[in-house]
Amino acid sequence: LIALGILIPTHMKRAWTAKRNRANGAFFLTVVLVLVITGYGLYYFGSERWRSITSWIHLTLGFVAPVLLALHIWLGRQATRQ
């Protein structure tokens, strides 16, 4: 959450204004927001059924997020070269 708070006024605002890598950035931000919501859900959901569902979503996205970050960085660098 701290890294996200740092990135919003700096990296994200600048890239959004420059109209670069928007679709990939929006998708990656959505993944991060789902991770934040499911992280809170793991703590606050009382039902064991919802906790299990939330746990699987959070675990899956947690393992996929580094790959998506690498893809986001690679696509961003490709966009700046063109």
Secondary structure per residue as TSV (DSSP state, phi and psi in degrees):
chain	resnum	aa	ss	phi	psi
A	1	L	-	360.0	-35.4
A	2	I	H	-66.0	-44.3
A	3	A	H	-62.2	-40.9
A	4	L	H	-62.5	-41.6
A	5	G	H	-64.5	-30.4
A	6	I	H	-77.0	-38.2
A	7	L	H	-73.1	-30.9
A	8	I	I	-60.6	-54.6
A	9	P	I	-76.4	-15.5
A	10	T	I	-103.8	-82.3
A	11	H	I	-62.8	-51.1
A	12	M	I	-66.9	-44.4
A	13	K	H	-63.5	-43.8
A	14	R	H	-64.6	-45.2
A	15	A	H	-68.7	-37.9
A	16	W	H	-65.9	-41.7
A	17	T	H	-64.4	-37.2
A	18	A	T	-78.5	-5.4
A	19	K	T	58.4	43.5
A	20	R	-	-114.4	133.5
A	21	N	S	56.2	34.2
A	22	R	H	-64.6	-47.9
A	23	A	H	-62.4	-47.4
A	24	N	H	-65.8	-39.9
A	25	G	H	-64.5	-42.1
A	26	A	H	-65.2	-40.4
A	27	F	H	-63.7	-46.1
A	28	F	H	-64.3	-39.5
A	29	L	H	-62.9	-39.2
A	30	T	H	-62.6	-42.6
A	31	V	H	-61.0	-44.2
A	32	V	H	-64.4	-41.3
A	33	L	H	-65.4	-37.9
A	34	V	H	-65.1	-37.7
A	35	L	H	-62.6	-40.4
A	36	V	H	-64.8	-47.4
A	37	I	H	-64.1	-45.0
A	38	T	H	-68.7	-30.6
A	39	G	H	-63.3	-45.2
A	40	Y	H	-65.6	-38.6
A	41	G	H	-61.2	-36.7
A	42	L	H	-60.8	-30.7
A	43	Y	H	-85.6	-39.5
A	44	Y	H	-98.3	-22.4
A	45	F	-	-69.0	128.2
A	46	G	-	-89.7	-31.2
A	47	S	-	-72.3	133.0
A	48	E	H	-67.0	-31.4
A	49	R	H	-65.1	-48.7
A	50	W	H	-66.9	-36.1
A	51	R	H	-64.4	-38.8
A	52	S	H	-65.9	-44.6
A	53	I	H	-62.7	-46.7
A	54	T	H	-62.2	-39.2
A	55	S	H	-62.0	-44.3
A	56	W	H	-66.8	-39.8
A	57	I	H	-62.7	-47.5
A	58	H	H	-64.0	-42.6
A	59	L	H	-64.6	-46.2
A	60	T	H	-62.6	-49.7
A	61	L	H	-65.7	-33.3
A	62	G	H	-62.8	-37.1
A	63	F	H	-77.2	-29.8
A	64	V	H	-84.2	-26.2
A	65	A	H	-56.1	-42.8
A	66	P	H	-61.7	-36.2
A	67	V	H	-66.7	-43.0
A	68	L	H	-64.9	-36.3
A	69	L	H	-65.2	-44.4
A	70	A	H	-61.4	-41.0
A	71	L	H	-63.9	-41.8
A	72	H	H	-62.1	-44.0
A	73	I	H	-65.1	-44.9
A	74	W	H	-62.3	-45.8
A	75	L	H	-65.4	-36.4
A	76	G	H	-65.1	-39.0
A	77	R	H	-70.0	-35.2
A	78	Q	H	-65.7	-37.8
A	79	A	H	-68.4	-34.5
A	80	T	H	-75.8	-23.3
A	81	R	H	-75.5	-24.0
A	82	Q	-	-86.9	360.0
